[in-house]
Amino acid sequence: MRGLRLHQPHRALPGRAALDLPGADAHVVDAIRSGPQTRPAARAKAKKKTRSLWWQVHQWAGLQISLFLSFVFVTGTLAVLSYEMDWLARPAMWAAPTPAEERVSWGRVGAAVEDHLPGAEILNLYAPLHPASTFDVIVSHEGATKHVYVHPRTGQVTGTGPWAGFQRFLRNTHRHLMIPVKWGVSIVSISAVFLLVSLVTSFWVYKKWWRGFLRWPEGRTARALTGDVHRVMGVWSIWFIVLMIVTGLWYFVEQWGGAAPAANAPRTEIAGEAPQVFDRPGDALDAGIAALRDQIPGYRVDTVRWLPGGQPVFEVHGTTDRAILVRPRANAAWIDARTGALLETVDPSTLSVHTRIAEAADPLHFGTFGGYWTKTLWFVFGAGLSALSLTGVAIYALRIAKAGREEPGWGSGLMRAWRAMGPARWPALALCLLPFVMAPFVL
């Protein structure tokens, strides 16, 4: 019996090896395939598929109209400091630094313009941008709208400037693309929708995104470095992106039936007759502003609408400590141009919630509520948002180059990005060019 070899049963092999055994029961095979060793892999595959879907949506939202999105972001960023750009480009706006308490009166500014351009219709007077700037007066003269600049200390006209400038072009371009406001604002506001999709999907695309606050870009390749910069700017700009989305969507709502009642209900008519006390409207304006400051201590005049609608009444806009995050028009007052009497004022603290939201939109969108501190901060983060859009396109172009084992380059990268935008690239390009085509006709 020594030569007799007894049959020894096969030992169960670990993992997939057991599936190769002849005669293995089907339920045993299923149990092995669905066992604990393969479940993590299945979950990882499903998670990767979900993340891939979020990535595709993120890429679609940021790439399809990336040209137009970048255009909106860049023009909005420049618009924050557009007044200052006009100041740099127009020496007539320069003045020796003059403290606010040493400026000439508003009435004297209006009188200087009347003497300089007899017969001109004065429209608006604006306070100096900063101590080294002049008063800015908008007039209609000989069928054209222009700027007249008045020195804040001497009250003398320093020069004139055309209506079209950096501020006017960038404002009209960023707000409504030089086309009718309802449609232009609606088109620009669509960028807020794409920005919202990009923001939401980014939380799934970039795992543990909160770690990006403390991770400095250190990529060794162009693609890695661009991706690191994109993530860093993204996480630090979340608050700013949310602010742009909310205000952008609000502008859309305003155009389609959600506008709030005006904070400064127009007071262009005066009931009854009044004796002519002042010979020149400017003298009445100064008397009315003095009365206004007596009634509201600390009132700072920002704008004067000079006899709007041909009525003998001034409309004054300014800032006070009665409410924060409101436009100057929410602190409106009306002055009789004959007697200098203070007719009516608006207290922004009494406005409805709806109107307060409307009045806060512009200060929050452009960062004008805190002077140059907030304007500079908004400009920096606006530049970051513009770079965020551009680096997103660059990441895509570099990924395509790596997949095709091509040498990355500016020319080839731009062509890849252009093709990747698909059919949407043509309307996006048309919208970017539209303001330049329309500017000669509307400015």
C-alpha positions as CSV (number, residue, x, y, z in Angstrom):
1,M,0.0,0.0,0.0
2,R,3.1,2.2,0.1
3,G,2.7,3.0,-3.6
4,L,-0.9,4.0,-3.2
5,R,-1.3,7.8,-3.1
6,L,-4.4,9.0,-1.4
7,H,-6.3,11.9,-3.0
8,Q,-5.7,15.1,-1.1
9,P,-8.4,17.8,-1.4
10,H,-7.3,21.1,-3.0
11,R,-6.6,23.9,-0.6
12,A,-8.7,27.1,-1.1
13,L,-6.4,29.6,-2.7
14,P,-6.7,33.2,-1.6
15,G,-8.4,35.9,-3.7
16,R,-9.0,35.4,-7.3
17,A,-6.9,32.2,-7.5
18,A,-9.9,30.3,-6.1
19,L,-11.9,31.3,-9.2
20,D,-9.6,29.1,-11.4
21,L,-10.5,25.9,-9.5
22,P,-12.4,23.3,-11.6
23,G,-15.8,22.7,-10.3
24,A,-16.0,25.8,-8.1
25,D,-19.6,26.5,-7.1
26,A,-21.2,29.6,-8.6
27,H,-22.2,31.0,-5.3
28,V,-18.6,30.6,-4.0
29,V,-17.3,32.5,-7.0
30,D,-19.9,35.3,-6.4
31,A,-19.0,35.5,-2.8
32,I,-15.3,35.8,-3.6
33,R,-16.0,38.5,-6.2
34,S,-18.1,40.5,-3.9
35,G,-16.0,39.9,-0.9
36,P,-14.4,42.5,1.3
37,Q,-11.2,42.5,-0.8
38,T,-13.0,44.0,-3.9
39,R,-15.5,46.3,-2.2
40,P,-13.0,49.2,-1.6
41,A,-12.0,49.0,-5.2
42,A,-15.6,49.2,-6.3
43,R,-16.2,52.2,-4.1
44,A,-13.1,53.9,-5.3
45,K,-14.2,53.3,-8.9
46,A,-17.6,54.8,-8.2
47,K,-16.1,57.8,-6.4
48,K,-13.7,58.4,-9.3
49,K,-16.6,58.3,-11.8
50,T,-18.6,60.8,-9.7
51,R,-15.6,63.1,-9.4
52,S,-15.0,62.8,-13.1
53,L,-18.6,63.9,-13.7
54,W,-18.1,67.0,-11.5
55,W,-14.8,67.7,-13.3
56,Q,-16.6,67.6,-16.7
57,V,-19.3,70.0,-15.4
58,H,-16.6,72.3,-13.9
59,Q,-14.6,72.3,-17.1
60,W,-17.7,72.9,-19.2
61,A,-18.8,75.9,-17.1
62,G,-15.4,77.5,-17.1
63,L,-14.3,76.7,-20.7
64,Q,-17.3,77.1,-23.0
65,I,-17.6,80.8,-22.7
66,S,-14.3,81.4,-21.0
67,L,-13.5,84.2,-23.4
68,F,-16.6,86.2,-22.5
69,L,-16.2,85.4,-18.8
70,S,-12.6,86.7,-18.8
71,F,-13.7,89.8,-20.7
72,V,-16.4,90.5,-18.1
73,F,-14.0,90.0,-15.2
74,V,-11.3,92.1,-16.7
75,T,-13.6,95.0,-17.6
76,G,-15.2,94.9,-14.1
77,T,-11.8,94.9,-12.4
78,L,-10.6,97.9,-14.4
79,A,-14.0,99.7,-13.8
80,V,-13.2,99.7,-10.1
81,L,-10.4,102.2,-10.7
82,S,-11.7,103.7,-14.0
83,Y,-12.2,107.2,-12.5
84,E,-8.5,107.1,-11.5
85,M,-7.5,106.1,-15.0
86,D,-9.3,109.2,-16.4
87,W,-7.5,111.3,-13.8
88,L,-4.1,109.9,-14.9
89,A,-4.9,110.5,-18.6
90,R,-6.3,114.1,-18.2
91,P,-3.9,116.7,-16.7
92,A,-6.9,119.1,-16.5
93,M,-8.1,117.0,-13.6
94,W,-4.9,117.4,-11.6
95,A,-4.8,119.8,-8.7
96,A,-2.6,120.6,-5.7
97,P,-3.8,118.5,-2.7
98,T,-6.7,120.4,-1.1
99,P,-8.4,119.2,2.1
100,A,-12.2,118.9,1.9
101,E,-12.7,121.8,4.4
102,E,-10.7,124.2,2.2
103,R,-12.6,123.5,-1.1
104,V,-14.7,126.2,-2.7
105,S,-18.4,126.0,-2.4
106,W,-20.6,124.0,-4.8
107,G,-22.4,127.1,-5.9
108,R,-19.1,128.7,-6.8
109,V,-18.2,125.7,-8.9
110,G,-21.5,126.0,-10.9
111,A,-21.0,129.7,-11.3
112,A,-17.4,129.1,-12.7
113,V,-18.8,126.8,-15.3
114,E,-21.6,129.2,-16.3
115,D,-19.0,132.0,-16.8
116,H,-16.7,129.7,-18.7
117,L,-19.3,128.3,-21.1
118,P,-22.2,130.8,-21.4
119,G,-25.4,129.0,-22.6
120,A,-24.2,125.6,-21.6
121,E,-26.6,123.4,-19.7
122,I,-25.1,122.1,-16.5
123,L,-26.2,118.5,-15.7
124,N,-24.3,117.2,-12.8
125,L,-21.5,118.3,-10.4
126,Y,-19.3,115.6,-8.8
127,A,-17.0,116.0,-5.8
128,P,-13.2,115.5,-6.3
129,L,-12.1,111.9,-6.4
130,H,-9.3,112.6,-3.9
131,P,-7.5,115.6,-2.5
132,A,-5.4,116.0,-5.7
133,S,-8.4,116.0,-8.1
134,T,-10.7,118.7,-9.4
135,F,-14.5,119.0,-9.3
136,D,-16.0,117.2,-12.3
137,V,-18.9,119.0,-14.0
138,I,-21.0,117.4,-16.8
139,V,-22.5,119.8,-19.2
140,S,-24.3,119.8,-22.5
141,H,-22.9,122.4,-24.9
142,E,-23.4,122.9,-28.6
143,G,-25.1,119.5,-28.9
144,A,-22.3,117.6,-27.2
145,T,-21.9,116.3,-23.6
146,K,-18.5,117.0,-22.1
147,H,-16.6,117.4,-18.8
148,V,-15.5,120.7,-17.3
149,Y,-13.0,120.6,-14.5
150,V,-12.9,123.2,-11.7
151,H,-10.0,123.6,-9.3
152,P,-11.1,122.8,-5.7
153,R,-9.1,125.6,-4.1
154,T,-9.3,128.5,-6.6
155,G,-12.7,127.8,-8.2
156,Q,-11.2,128.4,-11.6
157,V,-11.9,126.1,-14.7
158,T,-8.7,124.1,-15.4
159,G,-9.9,122.6,-18.7
160,T,-12.4,120.4,-20.4
161,G,-12.6,116.8,-21.5
162,P,-14.7,114.6,-23.8
163,W,-17.6,112.6,-22.6
164,A,-16.0,109.3,-23.7
165,G,-13.2,108.2,-21.4
166,F,-11.9,105.1,-19.5
167,Q,-14.7,105.4,-16.9
168,R,-17.5,105.8,-19.3
169,F,-16.3,103.1,-21.7
170,L,-15.6,100.5,-18.9
171,R,-18.8,101.2,-17.1
172,N,-21.0,100.9,-20.1
173,T,-19.1,97.8,-21.4
174,H,-19.1,95.9,-18.1
175,R,-22.6,96.8,-17.3
176,H,-24.5,96.3,-20.5
177,L,-22.1,95.9,-23.5
178,M,-23.1,99.2,-25.0
179,I,-26.5,97.8,-26.0
180,P,-30.0,98.5,-24.5
181,V,-29.6,98.1,-20.7
182,K,-32.3,95.4,-20.2
183,W,-30.7,93.0,-22.6
184,G,-27.1,94.0,-22.0
185,V,-27.3,93.6,-18.2
186,S,-29.1,90.3,-18.6
187,I,-26.4,88.9,-20.9
188,V,-23.6,90.0,-18.6
189,S,-25.5,88.6,-15.6
190,I,-25.4,85.2,-17.2
191,S,-21.7,85.1,-16.3
192,A,-22.8,84.8,-12.6
193,V,-24.6,81.6,-13.4
194,F,-21.5,80.0,-14.9
195,L,-19.5,81.3,-12.0
196,L,-21.9,79.7,-9.6
197,V,-21.6,76.3,-11.4
198,S,-17.8,76.6,-11.4
199,L,-17.8,77.4,-7.6
200,V,-20.1,74.6,-6.6
201,T,-18.4,71.9,-8.7
202,S,-14.9,73.0,-7.5
203,F,-15.6,71.7,-4.0
204,W,-15.9,68.1,-5.5
205,V,-13.2,68.5,-8.1
206,Y,-10.5,69.5,-5.6
207,K,-10.4,67.0,-2.8
208,K,-9.8,68.5,0.7
209,W,-9.9,72.0,-0.9
210,W,-9.6,73.7,2.5
211,R,-6.0,72.7,2.7
212,G,-5.3,75.0,-0.2
213,F,-5.4,78.1,2.1
214,L,-1.9,77.1,3.4
215,R,-0.5,75.4,0.4
216,W,1.9,77.6,-1.6
217,P,2.2,76.8,-5.4
218,E,5.2,74.5,-5.9
219,G,4.5,72.6,-9.1
220,R,7.6,71.5,-11.0
221,T,6.0,71.4,-14.4
222,A,4.0,74.2,-16.2
223,R,0.8,72.2,-15.8
224,A,1.4,71.5,-12.1
225,L,2.3,75.1,-11.3
226,T,-0.7,76.4,-13.2
227,G,-2.9,74.1,-11.3
228,D,-1.5,75.1,-8.0
229,V,-1.9,78.8,-8.8
230,H,-5.5,78.1,-9.9
231,R,-6.3,76.3,-6.6
232,V,-4.7,78.9,-4.4
233,M,-6.5,81.8,-6.1
234,G,-9.7,79.9,-6.0
235,V,-9.8,79.1,-2.3
236,W,-8.7,82.6,-1.3
237,S,-11.3,84.2,-3.6
238,I,-14.3,82.2,-2.4
239,W,-15.8,85.1,-0.5
240,F,-15.3,87.4,-3.4
241,I,-16.7,85.0,-5.9
242,V,-19.9,84.5,-3.8
243,L,-20.3,88.3,-3.6
244,M,-20.0,88.6,-7.4
245,I,-22.5,85.8,-7.9
246,V,-25.1,87.3,-5.5
247,T,-24.8,90.9,-6.9
248,G,-24.7,89.6,-10.5
249,L,-27.9,87.6,-10.1
250,W,-29.5,90.6,-8.3
251,Y,-28.8,92.8,-11.4
252,F,-30.6,90.2,-13.5
253,V,-33.6,90.1,-11.1
254,E,-33.8,93.9,-11.2
255,Q,-34.1,93.9,-15.0
256,W,-36.9,91.4,-15.0
257,G,-39.4,92.7,-12.5
258,G,-37.6,92.6,-9.2
259,A,-36.4,96.2,-9.0
260,A,-37.0,98.0,-5.7
261,P,-38.8,101.3,-5.4
262,A,-36.3,104.2,-5.8
263,A,-34.7,105.4,-2.7
264,N,-34.9,109.0,-3.9
265,A,-38.4,109.6,-5.2
266,P,-38.0,112.4,-7.7
267,R,-38.9,115.9,-6.4
268,T,-38.7,117.9,-9.6
269,E,-41.8,120.1,-9.1
270,I,-42.4,122.8,-6.5
271,A,-45.9,123.5,-5.4
272,G,-46.9,127.1,-5.4
273,E,-44.9,130.2,-6.2
274,A,-41.9,131.5,-4.2
275,P,-40.2,134.9,-4.3
276,Q,-36.8,135.1,-6.0
277,V,-34.4,135.6,-3.2
278,F,-31.1,134.8,-4.9
279,D,-30.0,136.2,-8.2
280,R,-27.8,133.2,-9.1
281,P,-28.8,129.6,-8.6
282,G,-25.4,128.8,-7.1
283,D,-26.0,131.1,-4.2
284,A,-29.3,129.4,-3.4
285,L,-27.5,126.0,-3.6
286,D,-24.9,127.1,-1.0
287,A,-27.6,128.3,1.3
288,G,-29.5,125.0,0.9
289,I,-26.4,122.9,1.6
290,A,-25.7,124.9,4.7
291,A,-29.2,124.2,5.9
292,L,-28.8,120.6,5.0
293,R,-25.6,120.3,7.1
294,D,-27.3,122.0,10.0
295,Q,-30.1,119.5,9.9
296,I,-27.8,116.5,9.3
297,P,-24.4,117.0,10.9
298,G,-21.6,115.4,8.9
299,Y,-23.4,115.3,5.6
300,R,-20.9,115.0,2.8
301,V,-22.1,116.1,-0.6
302,D,-21.1,113.7,-3.4
303,T,-23.2,114.9,-6.4
304,V,-25.5,117.8,-7.3
305,R,-28.0,117.5,-10.1
306,W,-28.2,121.0,-11.4
307,L,-31.9,122.0,-12.0
308,P,-33.1,118.7,-13.4
309,G,-35.9,118.8,-15.9
310,G,-35.7,122.6,-16.1
311,Q,-37.3,122.9,-12.6
312,P,-36.0,125.4,-10.1
313,V,-34.8,122.7,-7.7
314,F,-31.5,121.1,-7.0
315,E,-31.2,117.4,-6.2
316,V,-28.3,116.6,-3.8
317,H,-26.8,113.2,-3.2
318,G,-24.3,112.5,-0.4
319,T,-23.1,110.2,2.4
320,T,-23.9,110.2,6.1
321,D,-23.5,108.0,9.1
322,R,-27.2,107.2,9.2
323,A,-26.8,104.0,7.1
324,I,-24.0,101.9,5.6
325,L,-23.8,100.2,2.2
326,V,-26.0,102.6,0.4
327,R,-25.4,104.7,-2.7
328,P,-25.2,108.5,-2.4
329,R,-28.6,108.8,-4.0
330,A,-30.1,107.1,-0.9
331,N,-29.1,110.2,1.0
332,A,-30.9,112.6,-1.3
333,A,-32.1,116.1,-0.5
334,W,-33.9,118.8,-2.6
335,I,-33.2,122.5,-2.5
336,D,-35.2,125.4,-3.9
337,A,-33.1,127.1,-6.5
338,R,-34.9,130.5,-5.9
339,T,-35.0,130.7,-2.1
340,G,-32.3,128.2,-1.0
341,A,-34.9,126.5,1.2
342,L,-34.4,122.8,2.1
343,L,-37.5,121.2,0.7
344,E,-37.1,117.5,1.6
345,T,-34.6,114.8,2.6
346,V,-34.4,111.0,2.5
347,D,-33.3,109.1,5.5
348,P,-31.8,105.8,4.2
349,S,-32.2,104.1,7.6
350,T,-36.0,104.2,7.1
351,L,-36.0,102.5,3.7
352,S,-37.5,99.1,3.1
353,V,-35.4,95.9,3.2
354,H,-36.0,95.6,-0.6
355,T,-34.7,99.0,-1.3
356,R,-31.8,98.6,1.1
357,I,-30.7,95.5,-0.8
358,A,-30.9,97.4,-4.1
359,E,-28.9,100.3,-2.8
360,A,-26.2,98.0,-1.4
361,A,-25.7,96.1,-4.7
362,D,-23.3,98.6,-6.3
363,P,-21.2,99.4,-3.2
364,L,-20.7,95.7,-2.7
365,H,-20.1,94.9,-6.3
366,F,-17.4,97.6,-6.9
367,G,-16.1,98.0,-3.3
368,T,-16.8,101.7,-3.1
369,F,-18.2,101.7,0.4
370,G,-14.8,102.0,2.2
371,G,-12.8,104.4,0.0
372,Y,-9.5,103.4,-1.4
373,W,-9.0,100.6,1.1
374,T,-11.9,98.6,-0.2
375,K,-11.5,99.7,-3.9
376,T,-7.9,98.5,-3.9
377,L,-8.9,95.2,-2.3
378,W,-11.7,94.7,-4.9
379,F,-9.2,95.5,-7.7
380,V,-6.7,92.9,-6.4
381,F,-9.3,90.2,-6.0
382,G,-10.9,91.2,-9.4
383,A,-7.5,90.7,-11.0
384,G,-7.3,87.3,-9.2
385,L,-10.8,86.3,-10.5
386,S,-9.6,87.3,-14.1
387,A,-6.5,85.2,-13.6
388,L,-8.6,82.3,-12.3
389,S,-10.5,82.2,-15.5
390,L,-7.4,82.4,-17.7
391,T,-5.5,79.8,-15.7
392,G,-8.5,77.4,-16.0
393,V,-8.2,77.6,-19.7
394,A,-4.4,77.1,-19.5
395,I,-4.8,74.0,-17.4
396,Y,-7.1,72.4,-20.0
397,A,-4.7,73.3,-22.8
398,L,-1.7,71.8,-20.9
399,R,-3.7,68.6,-20.1
400,I,-4.4,68.1,-23.8
401,A,-0.8,68.7,-24.7
402,K,0.3,66.1,-22.1
403,A,-2.2,63.5,-23.2
404,G,-1.0,63.9,-26.8
405,R,2.7,64.0,-25.7
406,E,3.1,67.4,-27.4
407,E,5.4,70.1,-26.4
408,P,3.4,72.9,-24.7
409,G,3.6,76.3,-26.2
410,W,1.6,79.6,-26.2
411,G,0.5,79.4,-29.8
412,S,-0.5,75.7,-29.8
413,G,-2.1,76.1,-26.3
414,L,-4.3,79.0,-27.5
415,M,-5.4,77.0,-30.5
416,R,-6.3,74.0,-28.3
417,A,-8.3,76.2,-25.9
418,W,-10.0,77.9,-28.8
419,R,-11.1,74.6,-30.4
420,A,-12.2,73.2,-27.0
421,M,-14.7,76.1,-26.5
422,G,-16.8,74.6,-29.2
423,P,-19.5,76.5,-31.1
424,A,-19.9,78.8,-28.1
425,R,-16.6,80.5,-28.9
426,W,-18.1,82.5,-31.7
427,P,-20.9,84.2,-29.8
428,A,-18.5,84.8,-27.0
429,L,-16.0,86.5,-29.3
430,A,-18.9,88.6,-30.8
431,L,-19.9,89.8,-27.4
432,C,-16.4,90.8,-26.6
433,L,-16.1,92.8,-29.8
434,L,-19.5,94.4,-29.6
435,P,-18.7,97.3,-27.2
436,F,-15.8,98.4,-29.4
437,V,-18.1,98.4,-32.4
438,M,-20.9,100.3,-30.6
439,A,-18.7,102.8,-28.7
440,P,-18.4,105.3,-31.5
441,F,-22.2,105.4,-31.8
442,V,-23.3,105.6,-28.2
443,L,-20.5,107.5,-26.4
